[in-house]
Amino acid sequence: MANINYKVDFSKLDKKFDKLKTLERELMPQVFDEFVAITPIAEKNGGNARRNTTYNGNVIAAMYPYATVLDDGRHLTERGMRGSLQAPEGMTKPTIEKIPQMAKDIVKRLGK
């Protein structure tokens, strides 16, 4: 009976994992900035929604009572039109659509 020994060299993988960790650290602040940038500013409260949006780790928290109304985008309900003209698609959907390009830009820069 023959034994087969095979050694796996993870050193190259370790470098790739380090780049992935860097991607995560750099991507989330950009995602947060994009989310906040497209969050509507109402004249009556002067940016309450933007001021009360935070992130911790990989979680963006919109901490105001009408967050879901804004994030649902402009839409018709039984009570009439809801949402904001400033963010007709809400904030989450447009932000998510930009994440692949943000990640590509970071990966491209990390590859140098």
Chimera marker file (.cmm) of the C-alpha trace (Angstrom):
<marker_set name="trace">
<marker id="1" x="0.000" y="0.000" z="0.000" r="1" g="1" b="0" radius="0.5"/>
<marker id="2" x="1.433" y="3.383" z="-1.012" r="1" g="1" b="0" radius="0.5"/>
<marker id="3" x="1.027" y="6.596" z="0.933" r="1" g="1" b="0" radius="0.5"/>
<marker id="4" x="0.504" y="9.837" z="-0.876" r="1" g="1" b="0" radius="0.5"/>
<marker id="5" x="1.557" y="12.991" z="0.876" r="1" g="1" b="0" radius="0.5"/>
<marker id="6" x="0.595" y="16.360" z="-0.486" r="1" g="1" b="0" radius="0.5"/>
<marker id="7" x="1.439" y="19.662" z="1.092" r="1" g="1" b="0" radius="0.5"/>
<marker id="8" x="-0.799" y="22.622" z="0.378" r="1" g="1" b="0" radius="0.5"/>
<marker id="9" x="0.927" y="26.001" z="0.315" r="1" g="1" b="0" radius="0.5"/>
<marker id="10" x="-1.496" y="28.569" z="1.672" r="1" g="1" b="0" radius="0.5"/>
<marker id="11" x="0.897" y="31.521" z="1.550" r="1" g="1" b="0" radius="0.5"/>
<marker id="12" x="-0.607" y="32.854" z="-1.683" r="1" g="1" b="0" radius="0.5"/>
<marker id="13" x="-4.109" y="32.341" z="-0.305" r="1" g="1" b="0" radius="0.5"/>
<marker id="14" x="-3.176" y="34.231" z="2.853" r="1" g="1" b="0" radius="0.5"/>
<marker id="15" x="-2.277" y="37.246" z="0.717" r="1" g="1" b="0" radius="0.5"/>
<marker id="16" x="-5.612" y="36.983" z="-1.130" r="1" g="1" b="0" radius="0.5"/>
<marker id="17" x="-7.495" y="36.783" z="2.184" r="1" g="1" b="0" radius="0.5"/>
<marker id="18" x="-5.640" y="39.854" z="3.423" r="1" g="1" b="0" radius="0.5"/>
<marker id="19" x="-6.789" y="41.701" z="0.302" r="1" g="1" b="0" radius="0.5"/>
<marker id="20" x="-10.366" y="40.561" z="0.920" r="1" g="1" b="0" radius="0.5"/>
<marker id="21" x="-10.195" y="41.876" z="4.488" r="1" g="1" b="0" radius="0.5"/>
<marker id="22" x="-8.896" y="45.183" z="3.154" r="1" g="1" b="0" radius="0.5"/>
<marker id="23" x="-11.710" y="45.245" z="0.606" r="1" g="1" b="0" radius="0.5"/>
<marker id="24" x="-14.276" y="44.839" z="3.365" r="1" g="1" b="0" radius="0.5"/>
<marker id="25" x="-12.675" y="47.570" z="5.518" r="1" g="1" b="0" radius="0.5"/>
<marker id="26" x="-12.526" y="50.008" z="2.609" r="1" g="1" b="0" radius="0.5"/>
<marker id="27" x="-15.820" y="49.161" z="0.946" r="1" g="1" b="0" radius="0.5"/>
<marker id="28" x="-18.173" y="49.702" z="3.867" r="1" g="1" b="0" radius="0.5"/>
<marker id="29" x="-17.303" y="53.373" z="4.458" r="1" g="1" b="0" radius="0.5"/>
<marker id="30" x="-17.851" y="54.023" z="0.741" r="1" g="1" b="0" radius="0.5"/>
<marker id="31" x="-21.197" y="52.201" z="0.827" r="1" g="1" b="0" radius="0.5"/>
<marker id="32" x="-22.225" y="54.227" z="3.869" r="1" g="1" b="0" radius="0.5"/>
<marker id="33" x="-21.171" y="57.514" z="2.236" r="1" g="1" b="0" radius="0.5"/>
<marker id="34" x="-23.203" y="56.665" z="-0.867" r="1" g="1" b="0" radius="0.5"/>
<marker id="35" x="-26.258" y="55.717" z="1.196" r="1" g="1" b="0" radius="0.5"/>
<marker id="36" x="-26.100" y="58.962" z="3.158" r="1" g="1" b="0" radius="0.5"/>
<marker id="37" x="-25.446" y="61.056" z="0.050" r="1" g="1" b="0" radius="0.5"/>
<marker id="38" x="-28.693" y="59.918" z="-1.563" r="1" g="1" b="0" radius="0.5"/>
<marker id="39" x="-30.706" y="60.151" z="1.667" r="1" g="1" b="0" radius="0.5"/>
<marker id="40" x="-33.183" y="63.005" z="1.182" r="1" g="1" b="0" radius="0.5"/>
<marker id="41" x="-32.951" y="66.242" z="3.124" r="1" g="1" b="0" radius="0.5"/>
<marker id="42" x="-36.317" y="67.710" z="4.092" r="1" g="1" b="0" radius="0.5"/>
<marker id="43" x="-36.502" y="71.489" z="4.490" r="1" g="1" b="0" radius="0.5"/>
<marker id="44" x="-38.541" y="71.194" z="7.674" r="1" g="1" b="0" radius="0.5"/>
<marker id="45" x="-35.998" y="69.131" z="9.610" r="1" g="1" b="0" radius="0.5"/>
<marker id="46" x="-32.761" y="70.152" z="7.908" r="1" g="1" b="0" radius="0.5"/>
<marker id="47" x="-31.183" y="66.742" z="7.347" r="1" g="1" b="0" radius="0.5"/>
<marker id="48" x="-32.494" y="64.706" z="10.264" r="1" g="1" b="0" radius="0.5"/>
<marker id="49" x="-32.392" y="61.498" z="8.192" r="1" g="1" b="0" radius="0.5"/>
<marker id="50" x="-28.764" y="61.992" z="7.195" r="1" g="1" b="0" radius="0.5"/>
<marker id="51" x="-27.702" y="62.950" z="10.714" r="1" g="1" b="0" radius="0.5"/>
<marker id="52" x="-29.389" y="59.874" z="12.162" r="1" g="1" b="0" radius="0.5"/>
<marker id="53" x="-27.936" y="57.323" z="9.778" r="1" g="1" b="0" radius="0.5"/>
<marker id="54" x="-24.953" y="55.432" z="11.161" r="1" g="1" b="0" radius="0.5"/>
<marker id="55" x="-22.981" y="52.295" z="10.481" r="1" g="1" b="0" radius="0.5"/>
<marker id="56" x="-21.163" y="49.790" z="12.596" r="1" g="1" b="0" radius="0.5"/>
<marker id="57" x="-19.286" y="46.936" z="10.986" r="1" g="1" b="0" radius="0.5"/>
<marker id="58" x="-21.417" y="45.854" z="8.032" r="1" g="1" b="0" radius="0.5"/>
<marker id="59" x="-24.693" y="47.355" z="9.248" r="1" g="1" b="0" radius="0.5"/>
<marker id="60" x="-26.153" y="50.673" z="8.147" r="1" g="1" b="0" radius="0.5"/>
<marker id="61" x="-28.801" y="51.858" z="10.591" r="1" g="1" b="0" radius="0.5"/>
<marker id="62" x="-31.332" y="54.529" z="9.677" r="1" g="1" b="0" radius="0.5"/>
<marker id="63" x="-32.492" y="55.609" z="13.122" r="1" g="1" b="0" radius="0.5"/>
<marker id="64" x="-35.531" y="57.771" z="12.472" r="1" g="1" b="0" radius="0.5"/>
<marker id="65" x="-39.225" y="56.843" z="12.425" r="1" g="1" b="0" radius="0.5"/>
<marker id="66" x="-39.805" y="57.413" z="8.697" r="1" g="1" b="0" radius="0.5"/>
<marker id="67" x="-36.743" y="55.491" z="7.461" r="1" g="1" b="0" radius="0.5"/>
<marker id="68" x="-38.755" y="52.741" z="5.777" r="1" g="1" b="0" radius="0.5"/>
<marker id="69" x="-40.980" y="55.312" z="4.046" r="1" g="1" b="0" radius="0.5"/>
<marker id="70" x="-37.924" y="56.974" z="2.496" r="1" g="1" b="0" radius="0.5"/>
<marker id="71" x="-36.217" y="53.686" z="1.680" r="1" g="1" b="0" radius="0.5"/>
<marker id="72" x="-39.321" y="52.307" z="-0.048" r="1" g="1" b="0" radius="0.5"/>
<marker id="73" x="-38.934" y="55.082" z="-2.601" r="1" g="1" b="0" radius="0.5"/>
<marker id="74" x="-41.640" y="57.235" z="-4.087" r="1" g="1" b="0" radius="0.5"/>
<marker id="75" x="-44.850" y="55.223" z="-4.235" r="1" g="1" b="0" radius="0.5"/>
<marker id="76" x="-48.614" y="55.499" z="-4.082" r="1" g="1" b="0" radius="0.5"/>
<marker id="77" x="-50.420" y="54.242" z="-0.990" r="1" g="1" b="0" radius="0.5"/>
<marker id="78" x="-54.006" y="54.359" z="0.211" r="1" g="1" b="0" radius="0.5"/>
<marker id="79" x="-53.138" y="57.678" z="1.869" r="1" g="1" b="0" radius="0.5"/>
<marker id="80" x="-51.593" y="59.165" z="-1.260" r="1" g="1" b="0" radius="0.5"/>
<marker id="81" x="-48.007" y="59.555" z="-2.446" r="1" g="1" b="0" radius="0.5"/>
<marker id="82" x="-45.299" y="58.599" z="0.045" r="1" g="1" b="0" radius="0.5"/>
<marker id="83" x="-41.548" y="58.811" z="-0.032" r="1" g="1" b="0" radius="0.5"/>
<marker id="84" x="-39.306" y="61.512" z="-1.380" r="1" g="1" b="0" radius="0.5"/>
<marker id="85" x="-38.848" y="63.010" z="-4.806" r="1" g="1" b="0" radius="0.5"/>
<marker id="86" x="-35.150" y="63.342" z="-3.896" r="1" g="1" b="0" radius="0.5"/>
<marker id="87" x="-34.777" y="59.559" z="-3.604" r="1" g="1" b="0" radius="0.5"/>
<marker id="88" x="-37.480" y="58.077" z="-5.856" r="1" g="1" b="0" radius="0.5"/>
<marker id="89" x="-35.924" y="54.597" z="-5.593" r="1" g="1" b="0" radius="0.5"/>
<marker id="90" x="-35.112" y="54.894" z="-1.907" r="1" g="1" b="0" radius="0.5"/>
<marker id="91" x="-31.542" y="54.594" z="-0.669" r="1" g="1" b="0" radius="0.5"/>
<marker id="92" x="-30.809" y="50.868" z="-0.379" r="1" g="1" b="0" radius="0.5"/>
<marker id="93" x="-31.506" y="49.815" z="-3.978" r="1" g="1" b="0" radius="0.5"/>
<marker id="94" x="-29.367" y="52.498" z="-5.674" r="1" g="1" b="0" radius="0.5"/>
<marker id="95" x="-26.577" y="51.973" z="-3.147" r="1" g="1" b="0" radius="0.5"/>
<marker id="96" x="-26.539" y="48.201" z="-3.709" r="1" g="1" b="0" radius="0.5"/>
<marker id="97" x="-26.395" y="48.761" z="-7.457" r="1" g="1" b="0" radius="0.5"/>
<marker id="98" x="-23.162" y="50.753" z="-7.023" r="1" g="1" b="0" radius="0.5"/>
<marker id="99" x="-21.381" y="48.244" z="-4.765" r="1" g="1" b="0" radius="0.5"/>
<marker id="100" x="-19.935" y="46.063" z="-7.563" r="1" g="1" b="0" radius="0.5"/>
<marker id="101" x="-18.217" y="49.057" z="-9.184" r="1" g="1" b="0" radius="0.5"/>
<marker id="102" x="-16.961" y="50.310" z="-5.812" r="1" g="1" b="0" radius="0.5"/>
<marker id="103" x="-15.530" y="46.848" z="-5.092" r="1" g="1" b="0" radius="0.5"/>
<marker id="104" x="-13.929" y="46.619" z="-8.547" r="1" g="1" b="0" radius="0.5"/>
<marker id="105" x="-12.250" y="49.993" z="-8.033" r="1" g="1" b="0" radius="0.5"/>
<marker id="106" x="-10.851" y="48.916" z="-4.676" r="1" g="1" b="0" radius="0.5"/>
<marker id="107" x="-9.680" y="45.526" z="-5.997" r="1" g="1" b="0" radius="0.5"/>
<marker id="108" x="-8.017" y="47.234" z="-8.946" r="1" g="1" b="0" radius="0.5"/>
<marker id="109" x="-6.175" y="49.581" z="-6.609" r="1" g="1" b="0" radius="0.5"/>
<marker id="110" x="-5.196" y="46.716" z="-4.277" r="1" g="1" b="0" radius="0.5"/>
<marker id="111" x="-3.819" y="44.740" z="-7.202" r="1" g="1" b="0" radius="0.5"/>
<marker id="112" x="-1.139" y="47.328" z="-7.815" r="1" g="1" b="0" radius="0.5"/>
<link id1="1" id2="2" r="1" g="1" b="0" radius="0.2"/>
<link id1="2" id2="3" r="1" g="1" b="0" radius="0.2"/>
<link id1="3" id2="4" r="1" g="1" b="0" radius="0.2"/>
<link id1="4" id2="5" r="1" g="1" b="0" radius="0.2"/>
<link id1="5" id2="6" r="1" g="1" b="0" radius="0.2"/>
<link id1="6" id2="7" r="1" g="1" b="0" radius="0.2"/>
<link id1="7" id2="8" r="1" g="1" b="0" radius="0.2"/>
<link id1="8" id2="9" r="1" g="1" b="0" radius="0.2"/>
<link id1="9" id2="10" r="1" g="1" b="0" radius="0.2"/>
<link id1="10" id2="11" r="1" g="1" b="0" radius="0.2"/>
<link id1="11" id2="12" r="1" g="1" b="0" radius="0.2"/>
<link id1="12" id2="13" r="1" g="1" b="0" radius="0.2"/>
<link id1="13" id2="14" r="1" g="1" b="0" radius="0.2"/>
<link id1="14" id2="15" r="1" g="1" b="0" radius="0.2"/>
<link id1="15" id2="16" r="1" g="1" b="0" radius="0.2"/>
<link id1="16" id2="17" r="1" g="1" b="0" radius="0.2"/>
<link id1="17" id2="18" r="1" g="1" b="0" radius="0.2"/>
<link id1="18" id2="19" r="1" g="1" b="0" radius="0.2"/>
<link id1="19" id2="20" r="1" g="1" b="0" radius="0.2"/>
<link id1="20" id2="21" r="1" g="1" b="0" radius="0.2"/>
<link id1="21" id2="22" r="1" g="1" b="0" radius="0.2"/>
<link id1="22" id2="23" r="1" g="1" b="0" radius="0.2"/>
<link id1="23" id2="24" r="1" g="1" b="0" radius="0.2"/>
<link id1="24" id2="25" r="1" g="1" b="0" radius="0.2"/>
<link id1="25" id2="26" r="1" g="1" b="0" radius="0.2"/>
<link id1="26" id2="27" r="1" g="1" b="0" radius="0.2"/>
<link id1="27" id2="28" r="1" g="1" b="0" radius="0.2"/>
<link id1="28" id2="29" r="1" g="1" b="0" radius="0.2"/>
<link id1="29" id2="30" r="1" g="1" b="0" radius="0.2"/>
<link id1="30" id2="31" r="1" g="1" b="0" radius="0.2"/>
<link id1="31" id2="32" r="1" g="1" b="0" radius="0.2"/>
<link id1="32" id2="33" r="1" g="1" b="0" radius="0.2"/>
<link id1="33" id2="34" r="1" g="1" b="0" radius="0.2"/>
<link id1="34" id2="35" r="1" g="1" b="0" radius="0.2"/>
<link id1="35" id2="36" r="1" g="1" b="0" radius="0.2"/>
<link id1="36" id2="37" r="1" g="1" b="0" radius="0.2"/>
<link id1="37" id2="38" r="1" g="1" b="0" radius="0.2"/>
<link id1="38" id2="39" r="1" g="1" b="0" radius="0.2"/>
<link id1="39" id2="40" r="1" g="1" b="0" radius="0.2"/>
<link id1="40" id2="41" r="1" g="1" b="0" radius="0.2"/>
<link id1="41" id2="42" r="1" g="1" b="0" radius="0.2"/>
<link id1="42" id2="43" r="1" g="1" b="0" radius="0.2"/>
<link id1="43" id2="44" r="1" g="1" b="0" radius="0.2"/>
<link id1="44" id2="45" r="1" g="1" b="0" radius="0.2"/>
<link id1="45" id2="46" r="1" g="1" b="0" radius="0.2"/>
<link id1="46" id2="47" r="1" g="1" b="0" radius="0.2"/>
<link id1="47" id2="48" r="1" g="1" b="0" radius="0.2"/>
<link id1="48" id2="49" r="1" g="1" b="0" radius="0.2"/>
<link id1="49" id2="50" r="1" g="1" b="0" radius="0.2"/>
<link id1="50" id2="51" r="1" g="1" b="0" radius="0.2"/>
<link id1="51" id2="52" r="1" g="1" b="0" radius="0.2"/>
<link id1="52" id2="53" r="1" g="1" b="0" radius="0.2"/>
<link id1="53" id2="54" r="1" g="1" b="0" radius="0.2"/>
<link id1="54" id2="55" r="1" g="1" b="0" radius="0.2"/>
<link id1="55" id2="56" r="1" g="1" b="0" radius="0.2"/>
<link id1="56" id2="57" r="1" g="1" b="0" radius="0.2"/>
<link id1="57" id2="58" r="1" g="1" b="0" radius="0.2"/>
<link id1="58" id2="59" r="1" g="1" b="0" radius="0.2"/>
<link id1="59" id2="60" r="1" g="1" b="0" radius="0.2"/>
<link id1="60" id2="61" r="1" g="1" b="0" radius="0.2"/>
<link id1="61" id2="62" r="1" g="1" b="0" radius="0.2"/>
<link id1="62" id2="63" r="1" g="1" b="0" radius="0.2"/>
<link id1="63" id2="64" r="1" g="1" b="0" radius="0.2"/>
<link id1="64" id2="65" r="1" g="1" b="0" radius="0.2"/>
<link id1="65" id2="66" r="1" g="1" b="0" radius="0.2"/>
<link id1="66" id2="67" r="1" g="1" b="0" radius="0.2"/>
<link id1="67" id2="68" r="1" g="1" b="0" radius="0.2"/>
<link id1="68" id2="69" r="1" g="1" b="0" radius="0.2"/>
<link id1="69" id2="70" r="1" g="1" b="0" radius="0.2"/>
<link id1="70" id2="71" r="1" g="1" b="0" radius="0.2"/>
<link id1="71" id2="72" r="1" g="1" b="0" radius="0.2"/>
<link id1="72" id2="73" r="1" g="1" b="0" radius="0.2"/>
<link id1="73" id2="74" r="1" g="1" b="0" radius="0.2"/>
<link id1="74" id2="75" r="1" g="1" b="0" radius="0.2"/>
<link id1="75" id2="76" r="1" g="1" b="0" radius="0.2"/>
<link id1="76" id2="77" r="1" g="1" b="0" radius="0.2"/>
<link id1="77" id2="78" r="1" g="1" b="0" radius="0.2"/>
<link id1="78" id2="79" r="1" g="1" b="0" radius="0.2"/>
<link id1="79" id2="80" r="1" g="1" b="0" radius="0.2"/>
<link id1="80" id2="81" r="1" g="1" b="0" radius="0.2"/>
<link id1="81" id2="82" r="1" g="1" b="0" radius="0.2"/>
<link id1="82" id2="83" r="1" g="1" b="0" radius="0.2"/>
<link id1="83" id2="84" r="1" g="1" b="0" radius="0.2"/>
<link id1="84" id2="85" r="1" g="1" b="0" radius="0.2"/>
<link id1="85" id2="86" r="1" g="1" b="0" radius="0.2"/>
<link id1="86" id2="87" r="1" g="1" b="0" radius="0.2"/>
<link id1="87" id2="88" r="1" g="1" b="0" radius="0.2"/>
<link id1="88" id2="89" r="1" g="1" b="0" radius="0.2"/>
<link id1="89" id2="90" r="1" g="1" b="0" radius="0.2"/>
<link id1="90" id2="91" r="1" g="1" b="0" radius="0.2"/>
<link id1="91" id2="92" r="1" g="1" b="0" radius="0.2"/>
<link id1="92" id2="93" r="1" g="1" b="0" radius="0.2"/>
<link id1="93" id2="94" r="1" g="1" b="0" radius="0.2"/>
<link id1="94" id2="95" r="1" g="1" b="0" radius="0.2"/>
<link id1="95" id2="96" r="1" g="1" b="0" radius="0.2"/>
<link id1="96" id2="97" r="1" g="1" b="0" radius="0.2"/>
<link id1="97" id2="98" r="1" g="1" b="0" radius="0.2"/>
<link id1="98" id2="99" r="1" g="1" b="0" radius="0.2"/>
<link id1="99" id2="100" r="1" g="1" b="0" radius="0.2"/>
<link id1="100" id2="101" r="1" g="1" b="0" radius="0.2"/>
<link id1="101" id2="102" r="1" g="1" b="0" radius="0.2"/>
<link id1="102" id2="103" r="1" g="1" b="0" radius="0.2"/>
<link id1="103" id2="104" r="1" g="1" b="0" radius="0.2"/>
<link id1="104" id2="105" r="1" g="1" b="0" radius="0.2"/>
<link id1="105" id2="106" r="1" g="1" b="0" radius="0.2"/>
<link id1="106" id2="107" r="1" g="1" b="0" radius="0.2"/>
<link id1="107" id2="108" r="1" g="1" b="0" radius="0.2"/>
<link id1="108" id2="109" r="1" g="1" b="0" radius="0.2"/>
<link id1="109" id2="110" r="1" g="1" b="0" radius="0.2"/>
<link id1="110" id2="111" r="1" g="1" b="0" radius="0.2"/>
<link id1="111" id2="112" r="1" g="1" b="0" radius="0.2"/>
</marker_set>
